[in-house]
Amino acid sequence: KSKLGFEVYPSPTISTCVVEPYNALLTTHWLLDHTEVSLLLDNEAIYEICQKKLDIKRPSYDNLNKLISKVISSMTASLRFDGELNVDLNEFQTNLVPFPRLHFMTTSLAPVTTAAKKETEKNDTRGLTEVCFQPKSFFVKLADFDYEEDKYMAISLNYRGDVKSKEANACVQWLKQNKKVTFVEWCPTGFKIGLK
């Protein structure tokens, strides 16, 4: 059975303990050998998402935990719901982990918005997909992410709601044609689509 881990890394912005970075380092070392798929979640990145997208000046742990729970709920939705192209948790390991020790993943979520901004945000499939690939939407802080220079090994796009496979495939083609994603040379296809 595959073991899926969700790891929350500390932030200097809201750190409550001096040893948090040390504990994170030890945990990462342990996770190399004891999980097959690890989803990284960075408190600092989630804190900024709360500030910039949800307009919360001083996010609490409750705010951060709500976003984290949405990510976990989305990743495990295939266990709870039937879908046209459901992604089983075993497929994450099969399709997204090229080597056993390279099993750490970055995540993104869209839409993350307030009720007031909801009307002006893009809510079509392409718009939501594009938002997911913007570095400010990543749940891990990447200081100088560059679309063309930084490469993906694999991508899983999981859509929830009324999204047809034709729409999802069109979004993938649009991402490739507009160079919104670049894959490593030895894994050029790299997309796994899940519809729930």
N, C-alpha and C positions, 0 to 999 in steps of 0.2 A: 504494500500500500504506500502511496506517495504521501509524504508529510509536507504540508503547506504551512509556512510560517509568515506571520505579519510582524515585522520588527519596527518599533518606533524608536528613532534615534533622538538624543537630547538636543536642545537648543540653548545657546548661551543667553538668549533673550528671556526665556522663562525657566531657566534651570533652578531647581530647588535644592540641589545637592552637589557638592564638590566632586564626588566620585562618579557622576553620571557618564562622562566621556570614557573613563577607565572601564566601567561596567559594559558600555557599548562595545568597546574593543574586545573584551573577553567574550561577550555574547557572539560577536561576529565570528570569532575563531571557532567557537563551539558549533555554530550554525553551518559551517563548511562541511562538517561531517554528519550532522544529525537532521538535516532537512533536505528535501529534494528541490523545493521551490521556496524562495524567500522573497517576500514583497517588502521593499524598503519604504518606510514612512518617516519623514524628517519633520520633527516638531517645528523647526524654524520655518520651513517652507509652508507648512499647514497654517502656522501663525500668520504669515504674510498673506496667504489666500483669504483667511478670515478678515484681515484688515482691508485688503484691497478689493475683494470681490463681494464680501458680505457687509462691508462698512462697519465692522466692529473694532473700535479703537483699541481696547485691551481685551483680546479674546481670553476666555477662561479655558480650563481643561475640558469643561463640558462642551464648549464650542469645538475644540479640536477633536474630542472623542466622537462627536456627532458626524464629522466629516470622515473620520477613520472608520466608523461603523458603516457609513454609506459605501465606502470602498470595499470593505469585507463583505457586505451584503451583495454588492454587485458581482464580486468574484465568485461567490458561492451560490448565486441565484440558480445556476443550472441544477443544483441539488434539490431545489424546492419547486421549480416551475418547468413545465414542458415548453419546448420551443422548436422552431423550424430548423435551426442549425445550432443546437445547444453545444456548449463547450464543457466537456467533462473535466473535472479537476486533474485526472490523469493526463489529459491532452495538454495541459499547461506544461507538464514536464516533458512529454514527448515532442511537442512542437516548439517550445521556447527555450529549452535548456540544451545547448549544443554539447557541453561537457559537464560532467557532474559537479565540478567546483565552480563553474560559471552559472550559478543558479540564482543570482540576485537581480531582482527586477525593479524598474522604476514604474510608478503608476501615475495616472492622471484621471481626472473626473470632469465631466461636463453634463449639464450646466450646473455651475455653482454661482448662484446669483440671489439677490434679494427680491422680494415680491414687487418692490417699486421698479426695479430694473428689468423685470421679467418681460415687459412689453417691448422694450427696445433691443433686447438681446436676440441673436440669431438662434432660432429653434429648429431649423431644418437639419437634416442629417449631415450635409456637408459642413454647415456652420459649426455644429457641435463637434464634428470630427476635427476640423481645423483648430478649434479651441483646445482640444486635447493635446495637440502637438505643439502648442506654444509653451516655452519653458516656464512661464509664470503660472501655468496650470499644473506643472509637475509637483508631486507630493514629496519630491526630493529636491533640495536646492542645488542647482548646477550653475555656478557663477558665470561662466562664459560659454554657454551652449551655442553652437553654430550649426544651422541646418545642413550646410554642405560639408563641413569638416568632420563633425561628430557623426558616428555611424551607429545604426542599430544592428543587432544580430537577429532579432525576431520581434514581431509586434503582434499582440492579441488585441483586437478591437471587439469589445462586447457591448452590443446595443441592447437596451431594454425598451420595451414599448412597441409601437406599431412601425417597425422598420422592415422593409422587404429586402431580400438578398440581392436583388438587382440594384437597389439604391446603395447598399453597403459596398458592393463590388465597384460601383461607379465612383464612390468616394475614395476607395483604395487606388483606382486608376488615376483619379485627379491628384491625389497626394504624390504619386510617383511622377506624373507628367509635370507637375509644378515644383518638383524637387523639394517638397516639404519633408521628405524622409530620404535617407541614404542608408543603404545596407552595406555590410562588409562584403567584399568581393566573393568570398567562398559560400555565401548564403544569400543569393540575390532575390529569392521569392519572399520569404520571411513573414508573410501575413497569415494570421489565423483569425477568422471572423466568427463571432458568436452572436446569435439572435435569440432573444428570450421574450 
